[in-house]
Amino acid sequence: MKTANNTKRIPGFGDVVSAEHTTSVKARESWHVLGIMSEFVEAAERLKDIRPAVSIFGSARTKTDDPLYALTEDIARRLSDAGFSVISGGGPGIMEAANKGAFAGASLSVGLNIELPFEQHDNPYLDVSVQFRHFFPRKVAFVKYTSAYVVMPGGFGTLDELFEALTLVQTGKSRSMPIILVDSAYWSGLVAWIKEQTLARKLISPGDPDLLQIIDDPAKVVDAIFDFYQRRGFADSAGEREQLLKL
């Protein structure tokens, strides 16, 4: 919409709805924002003491008799016994396997569950359960309280979490940390595509594919995380703590 002097006029919300409806919508949005803030506060209170921790991502559809379930459980148990709390999405499938392995180990098993239209309930292997209604604070919690990512085969949600982690590390919005893909048969094609397409077209930087590691052996997954932190230590620097405040 342009005025007589040919400058744009941007309509306000009140131009298209009644004043009463405007007030109602603003009140709902205010409560929405407060709800998101409350989830950040609860997550900070519940998760502040769990470090070091490793986030494990993967499909909710993986069955208990799938070899990937047993592999995930093995990795999580090794991490737990090595002193890492294990964080998952708190639901079924790979998430359950991760929590089951950690629950049987020496360190905490943590679930960050999300309310979905198809109900997702906590799996029974949680020492700490944090409930979220919004994906945004849940994603921040996955990043803020973890020292590494282990990514098992999964669908769109898993890919979303993987690329979110990659983007945050690549852009310097999160501290550098290991991002480990487990099951080379599943992930090799994706990594090859990243190199052959995005890197070849100079859409990413030469070192970006190296942010990913493909490791199939459970013991080597744990070793890779320890090797990374042996070089730099587990404590966050002042700069990294500042980074986390800007997620």
N, C-alpha and C positions, 0 to 999 in steps of 0.2 A: 504494500500500500504506500503510495507517495502523496505528499501534500502539494499545495499549489506551487511552492517554490522548488518542486522536484526533489525534495529530500525524503528519505524513507522514514516512515513512522512505524515503529514496532508496537503492535497492540499488546496491552497487558491482559492478564487473566480476567480482570474484571470487565473487559470489553466484550467478552464472548459468553460469560455466564453471569447469573445474578449475584448480587452482593452476598445474599444468604448462602448460596452454593460456594462462593469463593471462600467465605469464612469456614465453612464445613470442611472443604478440601484442605485448606491451610492447617486446620486443627489435626486432620488425619495425617498430613505429612509431618507435622511436628511430632506426633506420637510415633510415627514410623522412624524418624531420626533418633528419637530417644530410645526406641527399641533396639536399634543397631548399636547405639552407644552402650546400652546395658550388656549386650553380648560381648563387646570388647572388654568391658570391665570384668565380667564374670570369667572370661577366658584368661585374662591377665592374673586374676586372683587364683584360679585353679591350676594354671600351668607354669607359673613363674619359677617353681623349684624343680622342674622335671629334667632339666638339662644335665648332661648331653642327651639328645634324643635323635632318633631317625624316623622320618616319615616314610611309610610304605603305602604306595598307591597300587590299585589294580581293580579288576572287575568284580562287581557285586554278584555276577552271574556264575562265577566259578563254583563248581560242585565240590563237595567234600571228598569225592573219590577221584577227582582230577589230580594228576601228578603235580600240577602247579600249586594246588592247595598244600600238599605235603612239602613242596619245595619252599613255599613262603613261610610255612610254620617253622621249618628248619632254620631258615635265615633269621627269622625273628627271635627264635630261641637263642641262637648264637649271639645275636646283638644284645639281647637282654642279659645273658650271662657275662658278656664282655663289658657291661656297665652302661649300656644305652637303654633309656626308655624307648619304647616303640609307639609311634603315633599312627593311627589309621583313621578311616572314616567312620569306624564304629559299627558298621553294618555287617551284612553277610558276605560270602564269597572270599575273595582275597583279603578283605578287611578282617573278617573273622579269623582266617588262618594266621594273619599277622598278630592279632591280639591273643590268639590261643598260644602261639609260640612264646610270646613275651610274658603272658600270664604264668606260664610254667617256669619261666626263668627268674633271674635274680632282680630284675629291674621292672619299672612300672609299665603296665599295658594301658594305653590311653586311647580313647575313642572320641572323635569330633563328629558327632552325628548331626544330620541335617533333616529337617522335616520336608518330606516330598509328597506330591499328590498321591503316589502309591506309597503307602506307609513303609518307612524304614525303621525297624526297631533296633535297639542296642543288641549286639551279640553278647553272650554270657561270659566273656573272657576279659572284662574290663576292671582295672583298679581305679581308673579315673574316667568319668564320662562327662562330656560337656555338650549340651544341646544347643543347636543353632536353628534359627528360622531363615536366616539370610546367608547366601553364599559368600558375600563379601567379607564379613568378619571371620568366617570359617577359613577362607583362603589365607587371610592374614595370619591366623593362628598357625596354620600349617607351615608357613614360612618363618614366622618370628621365633618359634620355639624349637626348630629343628637344626641339626648339624649336618644332615645329609638326606638325600632322597634315594629310595630304592623303588624302582618302578617295574611292576610286573605287567604282563599283558592285560589289556583292558580296552574299553570302548571309548566313546566320546569324552566321558567324564575323566577318565585316566589321561587321555591325550591333552585335555584342557589343563589338568593339573601339571602335567609334564612341561607343556609349553609355557605355562605361567611361570614355573620355576626357572626355566631356561631364559625367558625374557627378563626376569628380575635380576638374575646373575649377569646376563649379557649387558644390560643397561646400567649396572652398578647400583640398582635400587635395593639389592640385597647383597649380603656378603657372599664371597665365593665359597662354594661347598661342593662335595661330590654329588653327581647326579648319575646314578648307576641303573642301567637297563638290564633286566634279567630275562633270559630266553632269547638267544641270538637268532633262532629261527623266526621269531616274531618281529624283532626290532631291526634286524640287519637291512631289510629293504627300506625302512624309513630313514636310517642313517645314510644309506647309499643315495637316496633321493635328495637328502639335505646337501650332500656333497656335490652330486651331479647336476642339481638344479639351482638351489638357492646360492650355494657357494660359487658354482661355475658362472652364474649370472651376476656375481658380485653384489648379491642382495644381503649377504652377511659378511663378516670379516673372516680372514683366513683362519684365525684361532678358534672361532665359534664352535665348529663341530667337535673340537677337543674338550668342550664342556661336558660331553657325554662319554660314558664308558659302558661297554657291553661286557658283562661278566656273568657266567652261568654257574660257577662253583660257589656254594654258600660260604665256605671258609675264605675264599678270595674276596667276596663282597665285604666281609668284616675287615680283612687285611687292607683293602683299598681305602676304607674310611680311616683306619688307624694310620696308614701311611701318609694320608693327606694332612692329618692333624699333628703327626709327629714333626712335620716340617714347620708348622705355624702355631701349634698349641690350640687348646680348646677355648681359651678365654677370648671374648670379643675385644677388639681394640676400641678406643674412644670413637674413632671414625666409623666403625661398624655399628656401634650402639646408636650413633647419630643416623646412620642409614636406616636402621630398623624403625626409627621414629617417623620416617618419611614414607613408609610403605603405603 
